[in-house]
Amino acid sequence: MAASLAKGETVIENAAREPEIVDLADCLIKMGAKIEGAGSSTIHIQGVPSLSGARHSVLPDRIETGTYAMAVAMTGGDITLEGARRDLLGSAFDVLEEAGVTVEVTNDGVRVGRNGAGLRPMNVTTEPFPGFPTDLQAQLMALACRAEGSSKITETIFENRFMHVQELARFGAKIHIDGRTATIEGVDTLKGAPVMATDLRASVSLVIAGLVAEGETIVNRVYHLDRGFERLEAKLSRCGATIERLTG
């Protein structure tokens, strides 16, 4: 964005390649920016004197899409994620299908279902796009807690991104950490518990676990949650979840 109006040429090396980067570049190009290479590791921007107005529809949030898909996988049922696009999150949907979840592209979006079948264990390594996103790692770990067998999740993007492990353990999850790899032994039952959100993605993983845990779960410090999920409790309530926001 800055380089679009800077004098001369700017080259961004080791650039992020996520779809949101391409979408931003597309919008800026509509506004008159000169950008090449968005979606690759090197982006060239030739500065222009000014930008004009434009009309642009932003991409659907792929991490929100993946999060709700995992909530469906955790609880069972059959949900259509309206406006979702499989191509933005192919690797995550591939993992869900390997785990026994049905994923179907429809005219309205993506339909996700798990009716009665158990969850198969998973073996996942987080990677830059188009690999499995680190922002879905915590949600997948919650899901793996109910898989029938042993799952492994290796985190290669961020350090200290297993802080949700000790909170999931409060539900009765069995998780062992060895360096960058977490081994999750699936359990038949999770028990509701008071838990504390440590970051944005960890917070929603606790909600996902709470959806199937026996009894009541209270997730504290949900200000983390609100940074990335709009009206989460309202959307889950529409799908049949018993969830409410506590104030005071």
Contacts in CASP RR format, 6 or more apart in sequence:
PFRMAT RR
TARGET T0000
AUTHOR 0000-0000-0000
METHOD contacts of the structure
MODEL  1
MAASLAKGETVIENAAREPEIVDLADCLIKMGAKIEGAGSSTIHIQGVPS
LSGARHSVLPDRIETGTYAMAVAMTGGDITLEGARRDLLGSAFDVLEEAG
VTVEVTNDGVRVGRNGAGLRPMNVTTEPFPGFPTDLQAQLMALACRAEGS
SKITETIFENRFMHVQELARFGAKIHIDGRTATIEGVDTLKGAPVMATDL
RASVSLVIAGLVAEGETIVNRVYHLDRGFERLEAKLSRCGATIERLTG
1 24 0 8 1.000
1 28 0 8 1.000
3 10 0 8 1.000
3 12 0 8 1.000
3 45 0 8 1.000
3 47 0 8 1.000
4 28 0 8 1.000
4 33 0 8 1.000
4 34 0 8 1.000
4 35 0 8 1.000
4 45 0 8 1.000
4 47 0 8 1.000
4 48 0 8 1.000
4 51 0 8 1.000
5 47 0 8 1.000
5 48 0 8 1.000
5 49 0 8 1.000
5 50 0 8 1.000
5 51 0 8 1.000
6 45 0 8 1.000
6 47 0 8 1.000
7 47 0 8 1.000
8 46 0 8 1.000
8 47 0 8 1.000
9 44 0 8 1.000
9 45 0 8 1.000
9 46 0 8 1.000
9 47 0 8 1.000
10 44 0 8 1.000
10 45 0 8 1.000
10 47 0 8 1.000
11 42 0 8 1.000
11 43 0 8 1.000
11 44 0 8 1.000
11 45 0 8 1.000
12 42 0 8 1.000
12 43 0 8 1.000
12 45 0 8 1.000
13 41 0 8 1.000
13 42 0 8 1.000
14 41 0 8 1.000
15 21 0 8 1.000
15 38 0 8 1.000
15 39 0 8 1.000
15 40 0 8 1.000
15 41 0 8 1.000
15 42 0 8 1.000
15 43 0 8 1.000
16 128 0 8 1.000
16 129 0 8 1.000
17 39 0 8 1.000
17 40 0 8 1.000
17 41 0 8 1.000
17 128 0 8 1.000
17 129 0 8 1.000
18 39 0 8 1.000
18 128 0 8 1.000
18 129 0 8 1.000
19 59 0 8 1.000
19 62 0 8 1.000
19 88 0 8 1.000
19 129 0 8 1.000
20 59 0 8 1.000
21 38 0 8 1.000
21 39 0 8 1.000
21 43 0 8 1.000
22 38 0 8 1.000
22 39 0 8 1.000
23 58 0 8 1.000
23 59 0 8 1.000
24 38 0 8 1.000
25 33 0 8 1.000
25 35 0 8 1.000
25 37 0 8 1.000
25 38 0 8 1.000
25 39 0 8 1.000
25 43 0 8 1.000
26 38 0 8 1.000
26 56 0 8 1.000
27 54 0 8 1.000
27 56 0 8 1.000
27 58 0 8 1.000
28 35 0 8 1.000
28 51 0 8 1.000
29 35 0 8 1.000
30 53 0 8 1.000
30 54 0 8 1.000
30 55 0 8 1.000
30 56 0 8 1.000
31 51 0 8 1.000
31 52 0 8 1.000
31 53 0 8 1.000
31 54 0 8 1.000
32 48 0 8 1.000
32 51 0 8 1.000
32 52 0 8 1.000
32 54 0 8 1.000
33 45 0 8 1.000
33 47 0 8 1.000
33 48 0 8 1.000
33 51 0 8 1.000
34 45 0 8 1.000
34 46 0 8 1.000
34 47 0 8 1.000
34 48 0 8 1.000
35 43 0 8 1.000
35 44 0 8 1.000
35 45 0 8 1.000
35 46 0 8 1.000
36 43 0 8 1.000
36 44 0 8 1.000
36 45 0 8 1.000
37 43 0 8 1.000
37 44 0 8 1.000
59 85 0 8 1.000
59 88 0 8 1.000
60 83 0 8 1.000
60 84 0 8 1.000
60 85 0 8 1.000
60 88 0 8 1.000
62 85 0 8 1.000
62 88 0 8 1.000
62 89 0 8 1.000
62 133 0 8 1.000
63 133 0 8 1.000
63 135 0 8 1.000
63 136 0 8 1.000
63 201 0 8 1.000
63 228 0 8 1.000
64 228 0 8 1.000
64 229 0 8 1.000
65 81 0 8 1.000
65 84 0 8 1.000
65 85 0 8 1.000
65 88 0 8 1.000
65 89 0 8 1.000
65 110 0 8 1.000
66 89 0 8 1.000
66 92 0 8 1.000
66 93 0 8 1.000
66 136 0 8 1.000
66 139 0 8 1.000
67 136 0 8 1.000
67 139 0 8 1.000
67 204 0 8 1.000
67 208 0 8 1.000
67 229 0 8 1.000
68 79 0 8 1.000
68 81 0 8 1.000
68 112 0 8 1.000
68 235 0 8 1.000
69 81 0 8 1.000
69 92 0 8 1.000
69 93 0 8 1.000
69 96 0 8 1.000
69 101 0 8 1.000
69 103 0 8 1.000
69 110 0 8 1.000
69 112 0 8 1.000
70 96 0 8 1.000
70 136 0 8 1.000
70 139 0 8 1.000
70 140 0 8 1.000
70 142 0 8 1.000
70 143 0 8 1.000
70 208 0 8 1.000
71 139 0 8 1.000
71 207 0 8 1.000
71 208 0 8 1.000
71 211 0 8 1.000
71 236 0 8 1.000
72 78 0 8 1.000
72 79 0 8 1.000
72 101 0 8 1.000
72 112 0 8 1.000
72 113 0 8 1.000
72 114 0 8 1.000
72 239 0 8 1.000
73 96 0 8 1.000
73 99 0 8 1.000
73 101 0 8 1.000
73 112 0 8 1.000
73 113 0 8 1.000
73 114 0 8 1.000
73 119 0 8 1.000
73 143 0 8 1.000
74 142 0 8 1.000
74 143 0 8 1.000
74 146 0 8 1.000
74 208 0 8 1.000
74 209 0 8 1.000
74 211 0 8 1.000
74 212 0 8 1.000
75 211 0 8 1.000
75 212 0 8 1.000
75 241 0 8 1.000
76 113 0 8 1.000
76 114 0 8 1.000
76 115 0 8 1.000
76 116 0 8 1.000
77 113 0 8 1.000
77 114 0 8 1.000
77 115 0 8 1.000
78 111 0 8 1.000
78 112 0 8 1.000
78 113 0 8 1.000
78 115 0 8 1.000
79 111 0 8 1.000
79 112 0 8 1.000
79 113 0 8 1.000
79 239 0 8 1.000
80 106 0 8 1.000
80 108 0 8 1.000
80 109 0 8 1.000
80 110 0 8 1.000
80 111 0 8 1.000
80 112 0 8 1.000
81 109 0 8 1.000
81 110 0 8 1.000
81 111 0 8 1.000
81 112 0 8 1.000
82 108 0 8 1.000
82 109 0 8 1.000
83 108 0 8 1.000
83 109 0 8 1.000
83 110 0 8 1.000
84 109 0 8 1.000
84 110 0 8 1.000
85 109 0 8 1.000
85 110 0 8 1.000
86 93 0 8 1.000
86 103 0 8 1.000
86 105 0 8 1.000
86 110 0 8 1.000
89 133 0 8 1.000
90 130 0 8 1.000
91 127 0 8 1.000
91 130 0 8 1.000
91 131 0 8 1.000
91 132 0 8 1.000
91 133 0 8 1.000
92 132 0 8 1.000
92 133 0 8 1.000
92 136 0 8 1.000
92 140 0 8 1.000
93 103 0 8 1.000
93 110 0 8 1.000
95 122 0 8 1.000
95 124 0 8 1.000
95 132 0 8 1.000
95 140 0 8 1.000
96 103 0 8 1.000
96 112 0 8 1.000
97 103 0 8 1.000
98 120 0 8 1.000
98 122 0 8 1.000
99 119 0 8 1.000
99 120 0 8 1.000
99 121 0 8 1.000
99 122 0 8 1.000
99 143 0 8 1.000
99 147 0 8 1.000
100 114 0 8 1.000
100 117 0 8 1.000
100 118 0 8 1.000
100 119 0 8 1.000
100 120 0 8 1.000
101 112 0 8 1.000
101 113 0 8 1.000
101 114 0 8 1.000
101 119 0 8 1.000
102 111 0 8 1.000
102 112 0 8 1.000
102 113 0 8 1.000
102 114 0 8 1.000
102 115 0 8 1.000
103 110 0 8 1.000
103 111 0 8 1.000
103 112 0 8 1.000
103 113 0 8 1.000
104 110 0 8 1.000
104 111 0 8 1.000
104 112 0 8 1.000
105 111 0 8 1.000
118 147 0 8 1.000
118 148 0 8 1.000
119 143 0 8 1.000
119 144 0 8 1.000
119 146 0 8 1.000
119 147 0 8 1.000
119 148 0 8 1.000
120 147 0 8 1.000
120 148 0 8 1.000
121 144 0 8 1.000
121 147 0 8 1.000
121 148 0 8 1.000
121 149 0 8 1.000
121 150 0 8 1.000
121 151 0 8 1.000
121 186 0 8 1.000
122 140 0 8 1.000
122 143 0 8 1.000
122 144 0 8 1.000
122 147 0 8 1.000
122 151 0 8 1.000
122 152 0 8 1.000
122 153 0 8 1.000
123 151 0 8 1.000
123 152 0 8 1.000
124 132 0 8 1.000
124 137 0 8 1.000
124 140 0 8 1.000
124 151 0 8 1.000
124 152 0 8 1.000
124 153 0 8 1.000
124 154 0 8 1.000
125 132 0 8 1.000
125 153 0 8 1.000
125 154 0 8 1.000
125 156 0 8 1.000
126 132 0 8 1.000
126 133 0 8 1.000
126 134 0 8 1.000
126 137 0 8 1.000
126 153 0 8 1.000
126 154 0 8 1.000
126 155 0 8 1.000
126 156 0 8 1.000
126 157 0 8 1.000
127 156 0 8 1.000
127 157 0 8 1.000
128 157 0 8 1.000
132 140 0 8 1.000
134 155 0 8 1.000
134 156 0 8 1.000
134 157 0 8 1.000
134 158 0 8 1.000
134 161 0 8 1.000
135 201 0 8 1.000
136 201 0 8 1.000
137 153 0 8 1.000
137 155 0 8 1.000
137 161 0 8 1.000
137 201 0 8 1.000
138 161 0 8 1.000
138 164 0 8 1.000
138 201 0 8 1.000
138 202 0 8 1.000
138 204 0 8 1.000
138 205 0 8 1.000
139 201 0 8 1.000
139 204 0 8 1.000
139 205 0 8 1.000
139 208 0 8 1.000
140 153 0 8 1.000
141 153 0 8 1.000
141 164 0 8 1.000
141 165 0 8 1.000
141 168 0 8 1.000
141 175 0 8 1.000
141 182 0 8 1.000
141 184 0 8 1.000
141 205 0 8 1.000
142 164 0 8 1.000
142 168 0 8 1.000
142 205 0 8 1.000
142 206 0 8 1.000
142 208 0 8 1.000
142 209 0 8 1.000
143 208 0 8 1.000
144 151 0 8 1.000
144 153 0 8 1.000
144 184 0 8 1.000
144 186 0 8 1.000
145 168 0 8 1.000
145 171 0 8 1.000
145 173 0 8 1.000
145 174 0 8 1.000
145 175 0 8 1.000
145 184 0 8 1.000
145 186 0 8 1.000
145 187 0 8 1.000
145 190 0 8 1.000
145 209 0 8 1.000
146 186 0 8 1.000
146 187 0 8 1.000
146 190 0 8 1.000
146 212 0 8 1.000
147 184 0 8 1.000
147 186 0 8 1.000
148 186 0 8 1.000
149 185 0 8 1.000
149 186 0 8 1.000
150 183 0 8 1.000
150 184 0 8 1.000
150 185 0 8 1.000
150 186 0 8 1.000
151 183 0 8 1.000
151 184 0 8 1.000
151 186 0 8 1.000
152 181 0 8 1.000
152 182 0 8 1.000
152 183 0 8 1.000
152 184 0 8 1.000
153 181 0 8 1.000
153 182 0 8 1.000
153 184 0 8 1.000
154 180 0 8 1.000
154 181 0 8 1.000
154 182 0 8 1.000
155 161 0 8 1.000
155 162 0 8 1.000
155 180 0 8 1.000
155 181 0 8 1.000
155 182 0 8 1.000
156 180 0 8 1.000
162 177 0 8 1.000
162 182 0 8 1.000
163 198 0 8 1.000
163 199 0 8 1.000
163 202 0 8 1.000
164 198 0 8 1.000
164 199 0 8 1.000
164 201 0 8 1.000
164 202 0 8 1.000
164 205 0 8 1.000
164 206 0 8 1.000
165 173 0 8 1.000
165 175 0 8 1.000
165 177 0 8 1.000
165 182 0 8 1.000
167 195 0 8 1.000
167 196 0 8 1.000
167 197 0 8 1.000
167 198 0 8 1.000
167 202 0 8 1.000
167 206 0 8 1.000
168 175 0 8 1.000
168 205 0 8 1.000
168 206 0 8 1.000
168 209 0 8 1.000
169 175 0 8 1.000
170 193 0 8 1.000
170 194 0 8 1.000
170 195 0 8 1.000
171 190 0 8 1.000
171 191 0 8 1.000
171 192 0 8 1.000
171 193 0 8 1.000
171 195 0 8 1.000
171 209 0 8 1.000
171 210 0 8 1.000
171 213 0 8 1.000
171 217 0 8 1.000
172 187 0 8 1.000
172 190 0 8 1.000
172 191 0 8 1.000
172 193 0 8 1.000
173 184 0 8 1.000
173 186 0 8 1.000
173 187 0 8 1.000
173 190 0 8 1.000
173 209 0 8 1.000
174 184 0 8 1.000
174 185 0 8 1.000
174 186 0 8 1.000
174 187 0 8 1.000
175 182 0 8 1.000
175 183 0 8 1.000
175 184 0 8 1.000
175 185 0 8 1.000
176 182 0 8 1.000
176 183 0 8 1.000
176 185 0 8 1.000
189 214 0 8 1.000
190 209 0 8 1.000
190 210 0 8 1.000
190 212 0 8 1.000
190 213 0 8 1.000
190 214 0 8 1.000
191 213 0 8 1.000
191 214 0 8 1.000
191 215 0 8 1.000
192 210 0 8 1.000
192 213 0 8 1.000
192 214 0 8 1.000
192 215 0 8 1.000
192 216 0 8 1.000
192 217 0 8 1.000
193 213 0 8 1.000
193 217 0 8 1.000
194 217 0 8 1.000
194 218 0 8 1.000
194 220 0 8 1.000
195 206 0 8 1.000
195 217 0 8 1.000
195 218 0 8 1.000
195 219 0 8 1.000
195 220 0 8 1.000
196 219 0 8 1.000
196 220 0 8 1.000
196 221 0 8 1.000
197 203 0 8 1.000
197 206 0 8 1.000
197 219 0 8 1.000
197 220 0 8 1.000
197 221 0 8 1.000
197 222 0 8 1.000
197 224 0 8 1.000
197 225 0 8 1.000
198 221 0 8 1.000
198 224 0 8 1.000
199 224 0 8 1.000
200 224 0 8 1.000
200 225 0 8 1.000
200 227 0 8 1.000
200 228 0 8 1.000
202 224 0 8 1.000
203 219 0 8 1.000
203 221 0 8 1.000
203 222 0 8 1.000
203 224 0 8 1.000
203 225 0 8 1.000
204 225 0 8 1.000
204 229 0 8 1.000
204 232 0 8 1.000
206 217 0 8 1.000
206 219 0 8 1.000
207 219 0 8 1.000
207 225 0 8 1.000
207 232 0 8 1.000
207 236 0 8 1.000
207 243 0 8 1.000
209 217 0 8 1.000
210 217 0 8 1.000
210 219 0 8 1.000
211 236 0 8 1.000
211 241 0 8 1.000
211 243 0 8 1.000
218 246 0 8 1.000
219 225 0 8 1.000
222 245 0 8 1.000
225 232 0 8 1.000
233 243 0 8 1.000
233 244 0 8 1.000
233 245 0 8 1.000
236 243 0 8 1.000
237 243 0 8 1.000
237 244 0 8 1.000
END
